[in-house]
């Protein structure tokens, strides 16, 4: 996954699975990096999705914040 650097590296590991950029040159470099090792980045992105963004991890905190 290639996304703009908005400071998410403060709470999310980036570099494999998530590659960030802050300008056009960085975006192009990120594309090249991902394409050069696509299978590794794909696996890392899948692991990240399962570990960080899985429903059983995200939903309880969201519900607790929404329903006091």
mmCIF file of the N, C-alpha and C atoms, coordinates in Angstrom:
data_MODEL
# 
_entry.id   MODEL 
# 
loop_
_atom_site.group_PDB 
_atom_site.id 
_atom_site.type_symbol 
_atom_site.label_atom_id 
_atom_site.label_alt_id 
_atom_site.label_comp_id 
_atom_site.label_asym_id 
_atom_site.label_entity_id 
_atom_site.label_seq_id 
_atom_site.pdbx_PDB_ins_code 
_atom_site.Cartn_x 
_atom_site.Cartn_y 
_atom_site.Cartn_z 
_atom_site.occupancy 
_atom_site.B_iso_or_equiv 
_atom_site.pdbx_formal_charge 
_atom_site.auth_seq_id 
_atom_site.auth_comp_id 
_atom_site.auth_asym_id 
_atom_site.auth_atom_id 
_atom_site.pdbx_PDB_model_num 
ATOM 1   N N  . UNK A 1 1  ? 0.846   -1.151  0.000  1.00 0.00 ? 1  UNK A N  1 
ATOM 2   C CA . UNK A 1 1  ? 0.000   0.000   0.000  1.00 0.00 ? 1  UNK A CA 1 
ATOM 3   C C  . UNK A 1 1  ? 0.905   1.231   0.000  1.00 0.00 ? 1  UNK A C  1 
ATOM 4   N N  . UNK A 1 2  ? 0.622   2.172   -0.843 1.00 0.00 ? 2  UNK A N  1 
ATOM 5   C CA . UNK A 1 2  ? 1.373   3.415   -0.952 1.00 0.00 ? 2  UNK A CA 1 
ATOM 6   C C  . UNK A 1 2  ? 0.449   4.553   -0.553 1.00 0.00 ? 2  UNK A C  1 
ATOM 7   N N  . UNK A 1 3  ? 0.802   5.274   0.510  1.00 0.00 ? 3  UNK A N  1 
ATOM 8   C CA . UNK A 1 3  ? -0.039  6.374   0.973  1.00 0.00 ? 3  UNK A CA 1 
ATOM 9   C C  . UNK A 1 3  ? 0.813   7.571   1.372  1.00 0.00 ? 3  UNK A C  1 
ATOM 10  N N  . UNK A 1 4  ? 0.194   8.720   1.338  1.00 0.00 ? 4  UNK A N  1 
ATOM 11  C CA . UNK A 1 4  ? 0.894   9.950   1.705  1.00 0.00 ? 4  UNK A CA 1 
ATOM 12  C C  . UNK A 1 4  ? 1.273   9.920   3.180  1.00 0.00 ? 4  UNK A C  1 
ATOM 13  N N  . UNK A 1 5  ? 2.449   10.418  3.489  1.00 0.00 ? 5  UNK A N  1 
ATOM 14  C CA . UNK A 1 5  ? 2.931   10.458  4.868  1.00 0.00 ? 5  UNK A CA 1 
ATOM 15  C C  . UNK A 1 5  ? 2.215   11.574  5.620  1.00 0.00 ? 5  UNK A C  1 
ATOM 16  N N  . UNK A 1 6  ? 1.332   11.177  6.518  1.00 0.00 ? 6  UNK A N  1 
ATOM 17  C CA . UNK A 1 6  ? 0.586   12.134  7.338  1.00 0.00 ? 6  UNK A CA 1 
ATOM 18  C C  . UNK A 1 6  ? 0.927   11.965  8.810  1.00 0.00 ? 6  UNK A C  1 
ATOM 19  N N  . UNK A 1 7  ? 2.059   11.324  9.087  1.00 0.00 ? 7  UNK A N  1 
ATOM 20  C CA . UNK A 1 7  ? 2.478   11.106  10.460 1.00 0.00 ? 7  UNK A CA 1 
ATOM 21  C C  . UNK A 1 7  ? 2.033   9.775   11.026 1.00 0.00 ? 7  UNK A C  1 
ATOM 22  N N  . UNK A 1 8  ? 1.485   8.921   10.188 1.00 0.00 ? 8  UNK A N  1 
ATOM 23  C CA . UNK A 1 8  ? 1.003   7.637   10.697 1.00 0.00 ? 8  UNK A CA 1 
ATOM 24  C C  . UNK A 1 8  ? 2.123   6.742   11.210 1.00 0.00 ? 8  UNK A C  1 
ATOM 25  N N  . UNK A 1 9  ? 3.362   7.029   10.836 1.00 0.00 ? 9  UNK A N  1 
ATOM 26  C CA . UNK A 1 9  ? 4.481   6.228   11.332 1.00 0.00 ? 9  UNK A CA 1 
ATOM 27  C C  . UNK A 1 9  ? 4.628   6.348   12.846 1.00 0.00 ? 9  UNK A C  1 
ATOM 28  N N  . UNK A 1 10 ? 3.934   7.323   13.465 1.00 0.00 ? 10 UNK A N  1 
ATOM 29  C CA . UNK A 1 10 ? 3.946   7.447   14.926 1.00 0.00 ? 10 UNK A CA 1 
ATOM 30  C C  . UNK A 1 10 ? 3.215   6.284   15.595 1.00 0.00 ? 10 UNK A C  1 
ATOM 31  N N  . UNK A 1 11 ? 2.268   5.685   14.886 1.00 0.00 ? 11 UNK A N  1 
ATOM 32  C CA . UNK A 1 11 ? 1.488   4.601   15.492 1.00 0.00 ? 11 UNK A CA 1 
ATOM 33  C C  . UNK A 1 11 ? 1.400   3.340   14.636 1.00 0.00 ? 11 UNK A C  1 
ATOM 34  N N  . UNK A 1 12 ? 1.976   3.390   13.445 1.00 0.00 ? 12 UNK A N  1 
ATOM 35  C CA . UNK A 1 12 ? 1.906   2.250   12.535 1.00 0.00 ? 12 UNK A CA 1 
ATOM 36  C C  . UNK A 1 12 ? 3.273   2.016   11.909 1.00 0.00 ? 12 UNK A C  1 
ATOM 37  N N  . UNK A 1 13 ? 3.708   0.777   11.901 1.00 0.00 ? 13 UNK A N  1 
ATOM 38  C CA . UNK A 1 13 ? 5.009   0.523   11.275 1.00 0.00 ? 13 UNK A CA 1 
ATOM 39  C C  . UNK A 1 13 ? 4.876   0.653   9.757  1.00 0.00 ? 13 UNK A C  1 
ATOM 40  N N  . UNK A 1 14 ? 5.816   1.335   9.174  1.00 0.00 ? 14 UNK A N  1 
ATOM 41  C CA . UNK A 1 14 ? 5.801   1.556   7.737  1.00 0.00 ? 14 UNK A CA 1 
ATOM 42  C C  . UNK A 1 14 ? 7.102   1.036   7.140  1.00 0.00 ? 14 UNK A C  1 
ATOM 43  N N  . UNK A 1 15 ? 7.099   0.840   5.849  1.00 0.00 ? 15 UNK A N  1 
ATOM 44  C CA . UNK A 1 15 ? 8.295   0.375   5.156  1.00 0.00 ? 15 UNK A CA 1 
ATOM 45  C C  . UNK A 1 15 ? 8.061   -0.925  4.413  1.00 0.00 ? 15 UNK A C  1 
ATOM 46  N N  . UNK A 1 16 ? 7.312   -1.826  5.018  1.00 0.00 ? 16 UNK A N  1 
ATOM 47  C CA . UNK A 1 16 ? 6.926   -3.071  4.363  1.00 0.00 ? 16 UNK A CA 1 
ATOM 48  C C  . UNK A 1 16 ? 5.422   -3.213  4.531  1.00 0.00 ? 16 UNK A C  1 
ATOM 49  N N  . UNK A 1 17 ? 4.735   -3.321  3.431  1.00 0.00 ? 17 UNK A N  1 
ATOM 50  C CA . UNK A 1 17 ? 3.284   -3.401  3.482  1.00 0.00 ? 17 UNK A CA 1 
ATOM 51  C C  . UNK A 1 17 ? 2.648   -2.031  3.384  1.00 0.00 ? 17 UNK A C  1 
ATOM 52  N N  . UNK A 1 18 ? 3.239   -1.059  4.043  1.00 0.00 ? 18 UNK A N  1 
ATOM 53  C CA . UNK A 1 18 ? 2.819   0.332   3.944  1.00 0.00 ? 18 UNK A CA 1 
ATOM 54  C C  . UNK A 1 18 ? 4.057   1.153   3.626  1.00 0.00 ? 18 UNK A C  1 
ATOM 55  N N  . UNK A 1 19 ? 4.028   1.804   2.491  1.00 0.00 ? 19 UNK A N  1 
ATOM 56  C CA . UNK A 1 19 ? 5.122   2.675   2.068  1.00 0.00 ? 19 UNK A CA 1 
ATOM 57  C C  . UNK A 1 19 ? 4.540   4.074   1.966  1.00 0.00 ? 19 UNK A C  1 
ATOM 58  N N  . UNK A 1 20 ? 5.213   5.033   2.572  1.00 0.00 ? 20 UNK A N  1 
ATOM 59  C CA . UNK A 1 20 ? 4.698   6.395   2.561  1.00 0.00 ? 20 UNK A CA 1 
ATOM 60  C C  . UNK A 1 20 ? 5.532   7.298   1.660  1.00 0.00 ? 20 UNK A C  1 
ATOM 61  N N  . UNK A 1 21 ? 4.927   8.411   1.274  1.00 0.00 ? 21 UNK A N  1 
ATOM 62  C CA . UNK A 1 21 ? 5.616   9.406   0.462  1.00 0.00 ? 21 UNK A CA 1 
ATOM 63  C C  . UNK A 1 21 ? 5.166   10.789  0.879  1.00 0.00 ? 21 UNK A C  1 
ATOM 64  N N  . UNK A 1 22 ? 5.978   11.785  0.591  1.00 0.00 ? 22 UNK A N  1 
ATOM 65  C CA . UNK A 1 22 ? 5.606   13.161  0.912  1.00 0.00 ? 22 UNK A CA 1 
ATOM 66  C C  . UNK A 1 22 ? 5.652   14.077  -0.304 1.00 0.00 ? 22 UNK A C  1 
ATOM 67  N N  . UNK A 1 23 ? 6.154   13.570  -1.418 1.00 0.00 ? 23 UNK A N  1 
ATOM 68  C CA . UNK A 1 23 ? 6.174   14.366  -2.643 1.00 0.00 ? 23 UNK A CA 1 
ATOM 69  C C  . UNK A 1 23 ? 6.131   13.428  -3.850 1.00 0.00 ? 23 UNK A C  1 
ATOM 70  N N  . UNK A 1 24 ? 6.088   14.019  -5.020 1.00 0.00 ? 24 UNK A N  1 
ATOM 71  C CA . UNK A 1 24 ? 5.963   13.222  -6.244 1.00 0.00 ? 24 UNK A CA 1 
ATOM 72  C C  . UNK A 1 24 ? 7.124   12.247  -6.408 1.00 0.00 ? 24 UNK A C  1 
ATOM 73  N N  . UNK A 1 25 ? 8.332   12.706  -6.156 1.00 0.00 ? 25 UNK A N  1 
ATOM 74  C CA . UNK A 1 25 ? 9.505   11.832  -6.291 1.00 0.00 ? 25 UNK A CA 1 
ATOM 75  C C  . UNK A 1 25 ? 9.424   10.670  -5.303 1.00 0.00 ? 25 UNK A C  1 
ATOM 76  N N  . UNK A 1 26 ? 8.960   10.945  -4.108 1.00 0.00 ? 26 UNK A N  1 
ATOM 77  C CA . UNK A 1 26 ? 8.805   9.889   -3.116 1.00 0.00 ? 26 UNK A CA 1 
ATOM 78  C C  . UNK A 1 26 ? 7.739   8.879   -3.498 1.00 0.00 ? 26 UNK A C  1 
ATOM 79  N N  . UNK A 1 27 ? 6.675   9.372   -4.122 1.00 0.00 ? 27 UNK A N  1 
ATOM 80  C CA . UNK A 1 27 ? 5.614   8.473   -4.585 1.00 0.00 ? 27 UNK A CA 1 
ATOM 81  C C  . UNK A 1 27 ? 6.138   7.549   -5.673 1.00 0.00 ? 27 UNK A C  1 
ATOM 82  N N  . UNK A 1 28 ? 6.878   8.108   -6.612 1.00 0.00 ? 28 UNK A N  1 
ATOM 83  C CA . UNK A 1 28 ? 7.447   7.284   -7.679 1.00 0.00 ? 28 UNK A CA 1 
ATOM 84  C C  . UNK A 1 28 ? 8.437   6.271   -7.127 1.00 0.00 ? 28 UNK A C  1 
ATOM 85  N N  . UNK A 1 29 ? 9.255   6.693   -6.172 1.00 0.00 ? 29 UNK A N  1 
ATOM 86  C CA . UNK A 1 29 ? 10.201  5.770   -5.544 1.00 0.00 ? 29 UNK A CA 1 
ATOM 87  C C  . UNK A 1 29 ? 9.458   4.669   -4.787 1.00 0.00 ? 29 UNK A C  1 
ATOM 88  N N  . UNK A 1 30 ? 8.359   5.032   -4.136 1.00 0.00 ? 30 UNK A N  1 
ATOM 89  C CA . UNK A 1 30 ? 7.554   4.045   -3.431 1.00 0.00 ? 30 UNK A CA 1 
ATOM 90  C C  . UNK A 1 30 ? 6.952   3.015   -4.355 1.00 0.00 ? 30 UNK A C  1 
ATOM 91  N N  . UNK A 1 31 ? 6.477   3.456   -5.489 1.00 0.00 ? 31 UNK A N  1 
ATOM 92  C CA . UNK A 1 31 ? 5.929   2.533   -6.496 1.00 0.00 ? 31 UNK A CA 1 
ATOM 93  C C  . UNK A 1 31 ? 7.009   1.561   -6.951 1.00 0.00 ? 31 UNK A C  1 
ATOM 94  N N  . UNK A 1 32 ? 8.175   2.093   -7.236 1.00 0.00 ? 32 UNK A N  1 
ATOM 95  C CA . UNK A 1 32 ? 9.277   1.231   -7.669 1.00 0.00 ? 32 UNK A CA 1 
ATOM 96  C C  . UNK A 1 32 ? 9.664   0.233   -6.574 1.00 0.00 ? 32 UNK A C  1 
ATOM 97  N N  . UNK A 1 33 ? 9.702   0.697   -5.328 1.00 0.00 ? 33 UNK A N  1 
ATOM 98  C CA . UNK A 1 33 ? 10.040  -0.188  -4.215 1.00 0.00 ? 33 UNK A CA 1 
ATOM 99  C C  . UNK A 1 33 ? 9.026   -1.325  -4.089 1.00 0.00 ? 33 UNK A C  1 
ATOM 100 N N  . UNK A 1 34 ? 7.760   -0.989  -4.115 1.00 0.00 ? 34 UNK A N  1 
ATOM 101 C CA . UNK A 1 34 ? 6.713   -2.012  -3.996 1.00 0.00 ? 34 UNK A CA 1 
ATOM 102 C C  . UNK A 1 34 ? 6.780   -2.982  -5.167 1.00 0.00 ? 34 UNK A C  1 
ATOM 103 N N  . UNK A 1 35 ? 6.898   -2.460  -6.374 1.00 0.00 ? 35 UNK A N  1 
ATOM 104 C CA . UNK A 1 35 ? 6.946   -3.326  -7.548 1.00 0.00 ? 35 UNK A CA 1 
ATOM 105 C C  . UNK A 1 35 ? 8.171   -4.230  -7.558 1.00 0.00 ? 35 UNK A C  1 
ATOM 106 N N  . UNK A 1 36 ? 9.279   -3.762  -7.007 1.00 0.00 ? 36 UNK A N  1 
ATOM 107 C CA . UNK A 1 36 ? 10.502  -4.564  -7.027 1.00 0.00 ? 36 UNK A CA 1 
ATOM 108 C C  . UNK A 1 36 ? 10.415  -5.783  -6.112 1.00 0.00 ? 36 UNK A C  1 
ATOM 109 N N  . UNK A 1 37 ? 9.573   -5.705  -5.094 1.00 0.00 ? 37 UNK A N  1 
ATOM 110 C CA . UNK A 1 37 ? 9.413   -6.829  -4.156 1.00 0.00 ? 37 UNK A CA 1 
ATOM 111 C C  . UNK A 1 37 ? 7.934   -6.988  -3.820 1.00 0.00 ? 37 UNK A C  1 
ATOM 112 N N  . UNK A 1 38 ? 7.132   -7.095  -4.868 1.00 0.00 ? 38 UNK A N  1 
ATOM 113 C CA . UNK A 1 38 ? 5.684   -7.072  -4.701 1.00 0.00 ? 38 UNK A CA 1 
ATOM 114 C C  . UNK A 1 38 ? 5.170   -8.152  -3.750 1.00 0.00 ? 38 UNK A C  1 
ATOM 115 N N  . UNK A 1 39 ? 5.624   -9.377  -3.890 1.00 0.00 ? 39 UNK A N  1 
ATOM 116 C CA . UNK A 1 39 ? 5.114   -10.464 -3.049 1.00 0.00 ? 39 UNK A CA 1 
ATOM 117 C C  . UNK A 1 39 ? 5.384   -10.195 -1.568 1.00 0.00 ? 39 UNK A C  1 
ATOM 118 N N  . UNK A 1 40 ? 6.565   -9.688  -1.256 1.00 0.00 ? 40 UNK A N  1 
ATOM 119 C CA . UNK A 1 40 ? 6.905   -9.399  0.144  1.00 0.00 ? 40 UNK A CA 1 
ATOM 120 C C  . UNK A 1 40 ? 6.018   -8.281  0.687  1.00 0.00 ? 40 UNK A C  1 
ATOM 121 N N  . UNK A 1 41 ? 5.828   -7.221  -0.085 1.00 0.00 ? 41 UNK A N  1 
ATOM 122 C CA . UNK A 1 41 ? 4.984   -6.117  0.362  1.00 0.00 ? 41 UNK A CA 1 
ATOM 123 C C  . UNK A 1 41 ? 3.525   -6.549  0.488  1.00 0.00 ? 41 UNK A C  1 
ATOM 124 N N  . UNK A 1 42 ? 3.088   -7.398  -0.427 1.00 0.00 ? 42 UNK A N  1 
ATOM 125 C CA . UNK A 1 42 ? 1.704   -7.897  -0.364 1.00 0.00 ? 42 UNK A CA 1 
ATOM 126 C C  . UNK A 1 42 ? 1.475   -8.689  0.915  1.00 0.00 ? 42 UNK A C  1 
ATOM 127 N N  . UNK A 1 43 ? 2.400   -9.565  1.242  1.00 0.00 ? 43 UNK A N  1 
ATOM 128 C CA . UNK A 1 43 ? 2.273   -10.365 2.478  1.00 0.00 ? 43 UNK A CA 1 
ATOM 129 C C  . UNK A 1 43 ? 2.321   -9.469  3.715  1.00 0.00 ? 43 UNK A C  1 
ATOM 130 N N  . UNK A 1 44 ? 3.210   -8.496  3.720  1.00 0.00 ? 44 UNK A N  1 
ATOM 131 C CA . UNK A 1 44 ? 3.324   -7.589  4.858  1.00 0.00 ? 44 UNK A CA 1 
ATOM 132 C C  . UNK A 1 44 ? 2.060   -6.751  5.023  1.00 0.00 ? 44 UNK A C  1 
ATOM 133 N N  . UNK A 1 45 ? 1.471   -6.305  3.916  1.00 0.00 ? 45 UNK A N  1 
ATOM 134 C CA . UNK A 1 45 ? 0.228   -5.536  3.982  1.00 0.00 ? 45 UNK A CA 1 
ATOM 135 C C  . UNK A 1 45 ? -0.907  -6.393  4.523  1.00 0.00 ? 45 UNK A C  1 
ATOM 136 N N  . UNK A 1 46 ? -0.957  -7.631  4.125  1.00 0.00 ? 46 UNK A N  1 
ATOM 137 C CA . UNK A 1 46 ? -1.997  -8.542  4.624  1.00 0.00 ? 46 UNK A CA 1 
ATOM 138 C C  . UNK A 1 46 ? -1.849  -8.763  6.131  1.00 0.00 ? 46 UNK A C  1 
ATOM 139 N N  . UNK A 1 47 ? -0.604  -8.995  6.581  1.00 0.00 ? 47 UNK A N  1 
ATOM 140 C CA . UNK A 1 47 ? -0.347  -9.167  8.021  1.00 0.00 ? 47 UNK A CA 1 
ATOM 141 C C  . UNK A 1 47 ? -0.758  -7.925  8.795  1.00 0.00 ? 47 UNK A C  1 
ATOM 142 N N  . UNK A 1 48 ? -0.413  -6.784  8.282  1.00 0.00 ? 48 UNK A N  1 
ATOM 143 C CA . UNK A 1 48 ? -0.762  -5.528  8.933  1.00 0.00 ? 48 UNK A CA 1 
ATOM 144 C C  . UNK A 1 48 ? -2.278  -5.365  9.029  1.00 0.00 ? 48 UNK A C  1 
ATOM 145 N N  . UNK A 1 49 ? -2.971  -5.660  7.960  1.00 0.00 ? 49 UNK A N  1 
ATOM 146 C CA . UNK A 1 49 ? -4.435  -5.570  7.973  1.00 0.00 ? 49 UNK A CA 1 
ATOM 147 C C  . UNK A 1 49 ? -5.025  -6.506  9.020  1.00 0.00 ? 49 UNK A C  1 
ATOM 148 N N  . UNK A 1 50 ? -4.498  -7.699  9.129  1.00 0.00 ? 50 UNK A N  1 
ATOM 149 C CA . UNK A 1 50 ? -5.012  -8.663  10.097 1.00 0.00 ? 50 UNK A CA 1 
ATOM 150 C C  . UNK A 1 50 ? -4.665  -8.271  11.530 1.00 0.00 ? 50 UNK A C  1 
ATOM 151 N N  . UNK A 1 51 ? -3.471  -7.731  11.754 1.00 0.00 ? 51 UNK A N  1 
ATOM 152 C CA . UNK A 1 51 ? -3.021  -7.411  13.106 1.00 0.00 ? 51 UNK A CA 1 
ATOM 153 C C  . UNK A 1 51 ? -3.548  -6.074  13.629 1.00 0.00 ? 51 UNK A C  1 
ATOM 154 N N  . UNK A 1 52 ? -3.688  -5.089  12.754 1.00 0.00 ? 52 UNK A N  1 
ATOM 155 C CA . UNK A 1 52 ? -4.026  -3.745  13.200 1.00 0.00 ? 52 UNK A CA 1 
ATOM 156 C C  . UNK A 1 52 ? -5.467  -3.355  12.885 1.00 0.00 ? 52 UNK A C  1 
ATOM 157 N N  . UNK A 1 53 ? -5.954  -3.738  11.713 1.00 0.00 ? 53 UNK A N  1 
ATOM 158 C CA . UNK A 1 53 ? -7.246  -3.246  11.259 1.00 0.00 ? 53 UNK A CA 1 
ATOM 159 C C  . UNK A 1 53 ? -8.359  -4.279  11.301 1.00 0.00 ? 53 UNK A C  1 
ATOM 160 N N  . UNK A 1 54 ? -8.130  -5.426  11.878 1.00 0.00 ? 54 UNK A N  1 
ATOM 161 C CA . UNK A 1 54 ? -9.155  -6.464  11.957 1.00 0.00 ? 54 UNK A CA 1 
ATOM 162 C C  . UNK A 1 54 ? -10.342 -5.974  12.793 1.00 0.00 ? 54 UNK A C  1 
ATOM 163 N N  . UNK A 1 55 ? -11.520 -6.402  12.426 1.00 0.00 ? 55 UNK A N  1 
ATOM 164 C CA . UNK A 1 55 ? -12.737 -5.981  13.105 1.00 0.00 ? 55 UNK A CA 1 
ATOM 165 C C  . UNK A 1 55 ? -12.687 -6.234  14.597 1.00 0.00 ? 55 UNK A C  1 
ATOM 166 N N  . UNK A 1 56 ? -12.179 -7.383  15.015 1.00 0.00 ? 56 UNK A N  1 
ATOM 167 C CA . UNK A 1 56 ? -12.155 -7.693  16.446 1.00 0.00 ? 56 UNK A CA 1 
ATOM 168 C C  . UNK A 1 56 ? -11.199 -6.788  17.219 1.00 0.00 ? 56 UNK A C  1 
ATOM 169 N N  . UNK A 1 57 ? -10.336 -6.081  16.550 1.00 0.00 ? 57 UNK A N  1 
ATOM 170 C CA . UNK A 1 57 ? -9.445  -5.124  17.207 1.00 0.00 ? 57 UNK A CA 1 
ATOM 171 C C  . UNK A 1 57 ? -10.005 -3.705  17.151 1.00 0.00 ? 57 UNK A C  1 
ATOM 172 N N  . UNK A 1 58 ? -10.619 -3.341  16.040 1.00 0.00 ? 58 UNK A N  1 
ATOM 173 C CA . UNK A 1 58 ? -11.058 -1.968  15.830 1.00 0.00 ? 58 UNK A CA 1 
ATOM 174 C C  . UNK A 1 58 ? -12.449 -1.719  16.395 1.00 0.00 ? 58 UNK A C  1 
ATOM 175 N N  . UNK A 1 59 ? -13.369 -2.626  16.184 1.00 0.00 ? 59 UNK A N  1 
ATOM 176 C CA . UNK A 1 59 ? -14.769 -2.408  16.543 1.00 0.00 ? 59 UNK A CA 1 
ATOM 177 C C  . UNK A 1 59 ? -15.007 -2.195  18.038 1.00 0.00 ? 59 UNK A C  1 
ATOM 178 N N  . UNK A 1 60 ? -14.423 -2.991  18.945 1.00 0.00 ? 60 UNK A N  1 
ATOM 179 C CA . UNK A 1 60 ? -14.676 -2.742  20.369 1.00 0.00 ? 60 UNK A CA 1 
ATOM 180 C C  . UNK A 1 60 ? -14.287 -1.321  20.815 1.00 0.00 ? 60 UNK A C  1 
ATOM 181 N N  . UNK A 1 61 ? -13.146 -0.833  20.381 1.00 0.00 ? 61 UNK A N  1 
ATOM 182 C CA . UNK A 1 61 ? -12.729 0.520   20.762 1.00 0.00 ? 61 UNK A CA 1 
ATOM 183 C C  . UNK A 1 61 ? -13.679 1.552   20.166 1.00 0.00 ? 61 UNK A C  1 
ATOM 184 N N  . UNK A 1 62 ? -14.105 1.348   18.944 1.00 0.00 ? 62 UNK A N  1 
ATOM 185 C CA . UNK A 1 62 ? -15.022 2.265   18.298 1.00 0.00 ? 62 UNK A CA 1 
ATOM 186 C C  . UNK A 1 62 ? -16.368 2.298   19.037 1.00 0.00 ? 62 UNK A C  1 
ATOM 187 N N  . UNK A 1 63 ? -16.881 1.138   19.382 1.00 0.00 ? 63 UNK A N  1 
ATOM 188 C CA . UNK A 1 63 ? -18.152 1.082   20.098 1.00 0.00 ? 63 UNK A CA 1 
ATOM 189 C C  . UNK A 1 63 ? -18.039 1.695   21.481 1.00 0.00 ? 63 UNK A C  1 
ATOM 190 N N  . UNK A 1 64 ? -16.948 1.443   22.167 1.00 0.00 ? 64 UNK A N  1 
ATOM 191 C CA . UNK A 1 64 ? -16.755 2.035   23.506 1.00 0.00 ? 64 UNK A CA 1 
ATOM 192 C C  . UNK A 1 64 ? -16.686 3.547   23.428 1.00 0.00 ? 64 UNK A C  1 
ATOM 193 N N  . UNK A 1 65 ? -16.091 4.087   22.393 1.00 0.00 ? 65 UNK A N  1 
ATOM 194 C CA . UNK A 1 65 ? -16.011 5.538   22.233 1.00 0.00 ? 65 UNK A CA 1 
ATOM 195 C C  . UNK A 1 65 ? -17.372 6.128   21.838 1.00 0.00 ? 65 UNK A C  1 
ATOM 196 N N  . UNK A 1 66 ? -18.146 5.389   21.052 1.00 0.00 ? 66 UNK A N  1 
ATOM 197 C CA . UNK A 1 66 ? -19.415 5.897   20.550 1.00 0.00 ? 66 UNK A CA 1 
ATOM 198 C C  . UNK A 1 66 ? -20.549 5.748   21.565 1.00 0.00 ? 66 UNK A C  1 
ATOM 199 N N  . UNK A 1 67 ? -20.480 4.713   22.376 1.00 0.00 ? 67 UNK A N  1 
ATOM 200 C CA . UNK A 1 67 ? -21.554 4.427   23.321 1.00 0.00 ? 67 UNK A CA 1 
ATOM 201 C C  . UNK A 1 67 ? -20.969 4.431   24.741 1.00 0.00 ? 67 UNK A C  1 
ATOM 202 N N  . UNK A 1 68 ? -21.103 5.554   25.422 1.00 0.00 ? 68 UNK A N  1 
ATOM 203 C CA . UNK A 1 68 ? -20.518 5.642   26.787 1.00 0.00 ? 68 UNK A CA 1 
ATOM 204 C C  . UNK A 1 68 ? -21.230 4.775   27.799 1.00 0.00 ? 68 UNK A C  1 
# 
